[in-house]
């Protein structure tokens, strides 16, 4: 995946994390457990995208040596 795809993935995951956090307050404890699990999966996906973005960092040119 290209970095742009990872950034878009981050945006979508960020929205999911917010939605799951908001949903935790609206449901019974059993339903909250499901939403907590979804939230944890979203956070895991967030870190996977961050790691992928870091792996795609552009390589910097080496400075010429001064002789």
C-alpha positions as a LaTeX table, in Angstrom:
\begin{tabular}{lrrr}
\hline
Residue & $x$ (\AA) & $y$ (\AA) & $z$ (\AA) \\
\hline
Unk1 & 0.00 & 0.00 & 0.00 \\
Unk2 & 1.16 & 3.52 & $-0.70$ \\
Unk3 & 1.40 & 6.08 & 2.12 \\
Unk4 & $-1.72$ & 7.93 & 0.91 \\
Unk5 & $-3.74$ & 4.74 & 1.29 \\
Unk6 & $-2.47$ & 4.38 & 4.83 \\
Unk7 & $-3.41$ & 7.97 & 5.65 \\
Unk8 & $-6.93$ & 7.37 & 4.32 \\
Unk9 & $-7.05$ & 4.17 & 6.36 \\
Unk10 & $-6.07$ & 6.16 & 9.44 \\
Unk11 & $-8.88$ & 8.63 & 8.82 \\
Unk12 & $-11.46$ & 5.85 & 8.55 \\
Unk13 & $-10.10$ & 4.03 & 11.60 \\
Unk14 & $-10.07$ & 7.29 & 13.59 \\
Unk15 & $-13.77$ & 7.74 & 12.81 \\
Unk16 & $-14.47$ & 4.14 & 13.88 \\
Unk17 & $-12.61$ & 4.65 & 17.17 \\
Unk18 & $-14.65$ & 7.76 & 17.95 \\
Unk19 & $-17.90$ & 6.01 & 17.03 \\
Unk20 & $-17.12$ & 2.98 & 19.20 \\
Unk21 & $-16.14$ & 5.21 & 22.13 \\
Unk22 & $-19.45$ & 7.07 & 21.84 \\
Unk23 & $-21.40$ & 3.82 & 21.53 \\
Unk24 & $-19.96$ & 2.44 & 24.77 \\
Unk25 & $-22.11$ & 4.85 & 26.76 \\
Unk26 & $-25.36$ & 3.98 & 24.96 \\
Unk27 & $-25.66$ & 0.23 & 25.41 \\
Unk28 & $-25.98$ & $-2.47$ & 28.06 \\
Unk29 & $-22.83$ & $-3.95$ & 29.57 \\
Unk30 & $-22.91$ & $-6.97$ & 27.21 \\
Unk31 & $-23.23$ & $-4.71$ & 24.18 \\
Unk32 & $-20.53$ & $-2.45$ & 25.61 \\
Unk33 & $-18.17$ & $-5.44$ & 25.67 \\
Unk34 & $-18.74$ & $-5.93$ & 21.93 \\
Unk35 & $-18.11$ & $-2.24$ & 21.27 \\
Unk36 & $-14.98$ & $-2.33$ & 23.44 \\
Unk37 & $-13.67$ & $-5.27$ & 21.40 \\
Unk38 & $-14.43$ & $-3.38$ & 18.16 \\
Unk39 & $-12.65$ & $-0.34$ & 19.57 \\
Unk40 & $-9.58$ & $-2.41$ & 20.49 \\
Unk41 & $-9.50$ & $-3.92$ & 16.99 \\
Unk42 & $-9.69$ & $-0.42$ & 15.49 \\
Unk43 & $-6.82$ & 0.74 & 17.68 \\
Unk44 & $-4.79$ & $-2.29$ & 16.57 \\
Unk45 & $-5.53$ & $-1.43$ & 12.94 \\
Unk46 & $-4.51$ & 2.17 & 13.62 \\
Unk47 & $-1.09$ & 1.05 & 14.84 \\
Unk48 & $-0.69$ & $-1.28$ & 11.87 \\
Unk49 & $-1.27$ & 1.67 & 9.52 \\
Unk50 & 1.12 & 3.87 & 11.51 \\
Unk51 & 3.81 & 1.20 & 11.28 \\
Unk52 & 3.22 & 0.90 & 7.54 \\
Unk53 & 3.49 & 4.68 & 7.09 \\
Unk54 & 6.73 & 4.70 & 9.05 \\
Unk55 & 8.08 & 1.91 & 6.86 \\
Unk56 & 7.32 & 4.03 & 3.76 \\
Unk57 & 9.26 & 7.08 & 4.94 \\
Unk58 & 11.08 & 8.58 & 1.96 \\
Unk59 & 14.77 & 7.94 & 2.01 \\
Unk60 & 16.83 & 11.07 & 2.41 \\
Unk61 & 19.80 & 11.68 & 0.17 \\
Unk62 & 23.12 & 11.33 & 1.87 \\
Unk63 & 25.10 & 14.51 & 2.30 \\
Unk64 & 28.26 & 14.74 & 0.24 \\
Unk65 & 31.34 & 14.28 & 2.34 \\
Unk66 & 33.64 & 17.25 & 2.82 \\
Unk67 & 37.19 & 16.41 & 1.81 \\
\hline
\end{tabular}
